[in-house]
Amino acid sequence: MTEFDQPMPEASALPYSRSRHLPPYRGIVAVDAKDFTGYPAIEHGVISRSVPQVLKWSFERAGLGEVWKDRRFPDSTGDGYVFGFDPGWMPFLIHPWLNTLQEVLTEFNVHSVGTVRIRLRVSLNIGPLPDAGGEFDGNGTPRNDTHRLLDSRPVKAMLAASNESITHVAAILSDRCYQDAVVSGYTGRHPDHFIEVPATVEGKRFDQQAWLYVPAPSGNLYDRRILGDAVVEEQEGRAGGQKADRPAEGRRVPRTVVNQRADGGNLNSGTVHGGQNITNVRGDSISGFGGDYVRGNKDTVHGDKNEHHR
């Protein structure tokens, strides 16, 4: 074979250069121990060994020993652990596994009085990841997002704000995971057990909608420092008996444009999202329905209007 008869080189991994098969979809679970760096260095090894042991116990007790046995690209992160699994098991990891993990950690911490106590943040996600048995399998955007969710402000704050003797697990689900496994009805937990939160990570370009689930909540669950004002106000509104129209469980209501007309007056009905057009067809001074007074003609107002009247 001459130098001119050599085969064409294989195409590189340059993105957008050619079409290729998607990697297999995998569920991803990652956990981190709270305040790992706060422990003396001599105890770090104990925690690193204990986390996978606790996970193994919890999977076996939940009847999911097969998931642990067949885990893909497992890796210790020092203060935590991560691995991939068949995404068909995802509903079972959400429930009963998260609750079982809470039970196992409760028992572990009771028996470890005077030594290491472990409280875990858990992140669950679904996505395509290389998984051919290679050394560098499991790397990709879904894996990165799983770790970003694990480090996000809401789940960290939730565990920090809860009672350390009661709440040992705080979980955060990606929106993809929540929609596929919870809203679809495959998980043994109603969507109302979950709280939608904006997941952001300090110092990182990451901002996604995600869902918190705490098997044993304690403290102030609707804390503005954790969930943000918009989420808290929505939850408080529902608790006060206000109905929130939602097209489907787990989905937010789209914003709409509201057009209102009050002949000879000004009509306002609470907070209006979108635009509000108000027309006054009379020129004399009158009292509007909203309690405000208009003299002369009032031009059409475009854009958002959110006024509070006495």
Long-range contacts (C-beta under 8 A, 24 or more apart in sequence): 22-128, 23-128, 23-129, 23-130, 23-131, 23-140, 24-128, 24-129, 24-131, 25-87, 25-126, 25-127, 25-128, 25-129, 26-72, 26-84, 26-85, 26-86, 26-87, 26-126, 26-127, 26-128, 26-129, 26-131, 26-138, 26-142, 27-84, 27-85, 27-86, 27-87, 27-89, 27-90, 27-93, 27-124, 27-125, 27-126, 27-177, 28-82, 28-83, 28-84, 28-85, 28-123, 28-124, 28-125, 28-126, 28-127, 28-129, 28-138, 28-142, 28-143, 28-146, 29-82, 29-83, 29-85, 29-93, 29-122, 29-123, 29-124, 29-146, 30-77, 30-80, 30-81, 30-82, 30-122, 30-123, 30-146, 30-147, 30-150, 31-55, 31-80, 31-81, 31-82, 31-120, 31-121, 31-122, 31-123, 31-150, 32-77, 32-79, 32-80, 32-120, 32-121, 32-150, 32-151, 33-79, 33-80, 33-118, 33-119, 33-120, 34-118, 34-119, 34-120, 34-121, 34-159, 34-160, 35-119, 36-78, 36-79, 36-80, 37-79, 39-116, 43-115, 43-116, 44-78, 44-79, 46-115, 46-116, 47-79, 47-116, 47-118, 48-76, 48-78, 48-79, 50-108, 50-116, 50-118, 51-76, 51-79, 51-80, 51-81, 51-118, 51-120, 52-76, 52-81, 54-101, 54-104, 54-105, 54-108, 54-118, 54-120, 55-81, 55-101, 57-104, 58-97, 58-100, 58-101, 58-103, 58-104, 58-105, 59-97, 61-100, 61-103, 61-104, 62-92, 62-96, 62-97, 62-100, 62-101, 63-96, 64-89, 64-92, 64-93, 64-97, 67-92, 67-93, 72-131, 72-137, 72-138, 73-129, 73-131, 73-137, 73-138, 75-138, 80-120, 80-150, 82-143, 82-146, 82-147, 84-129, 84-131, 84-138, 87-126, 87-180, 90-124, 90-126, 90-177, 90-180, 90-181, 90-187, 91-181, 91-182, 91-186, 91-187, 91-188, 93-124, 94-124, 94-171, 94-173, 94-177, 94-181, 94-182, 94-187, 94-189, 94-213, 95-187, 95-188, 95-189, 96-188, 98-122, 98-169, 98-171, 98-213, 98-215, 99-215, 101-169, 101-215, 102-167, 102-168, 102-169, 102-215, 102-216, 105-168, 105-169, 106-168, 106-216, 109-168, 117-164, 118-168, 119-159, 119-164, 119-167, 119-168, 119-169, 120-168, 120-169, 120-170, 121-150, 121-155, 121-156, 121-159, 121-169, 121-170, 121-171, 121-172, 122-150, 122-169, 122-170, 122-171, 122-172, 123-147, 123-149, 123-150, 123-155, 123-171, 123-172, 123-173, 123-174, 124-171, 124-172, 124-173, 124-174, 124-177, 125-149, 125-173, 125-174, 125-176, 125-177, 126-174, 126-176, 126-177, 126-180, 126-181, 127-176, 145-174, 145-206, 145-208, 146-174, 148-199, 148-201, 148-204, 148-206, 148-208, 149-174, 149-199, 149-208, 149-210, 151-201, 151-204, 152-199, 152-200, 152-201, 152-206, 152-210, 153-199, 153-200, 153-201, 153-202, 153-226, 154-197, 154-198, 154-199, 154-210, 154-212, 154-226, 154-227, 155-199, 155-212, 157-223, 157-225, 157-226, 158-212, 158-214, 158-226, 161-219, 161-220, 161-223, 161-225, 161-226, 162-214, 162-217, 162-218, 162-219, 163-218, 163-219, 166-216, 166-218, 167-214, 167-216, 167-217, 167-218, 167-219, 168-216, 169-214, 169-215, 169-216, 170-212, 170-214, 171-212, 171-213, 171-214, 171-215, 172-197, 172-199, 172-210, 172-211, 172-212, 172-213, 173-210, 173-211, 173-212, 173-213, 174-208, 174-210, 174-211, 175-208, 175-209, 175-210, 175-211, 177-211, 178-210, 178-211, 178-250, 179-250, 182-211, 182-250, 183-248, 183-249, 183-250, 183-251, 189-213, 191-249, 191-250, 192-249, 194-250, 195-221, 195-227, 195-231, 195-235, 196-231, 196-250, 196-252, 197-226, 197-227, 197-228, 197-231, 198-228, 198-231, 262-288, 262-289, 265-289, 265-290, 265-294, 266-290, 266-292, 266-294, 266-298, 268-292, 268-305, 268-307, 268-309, 271-306, 272-304, 272-305, 272-306, 273-304, 274-304, 275-302, 275-303, 275-304, 275-305, 276-301, 276-304, 276-305, 277-301, 277-302, 278-305
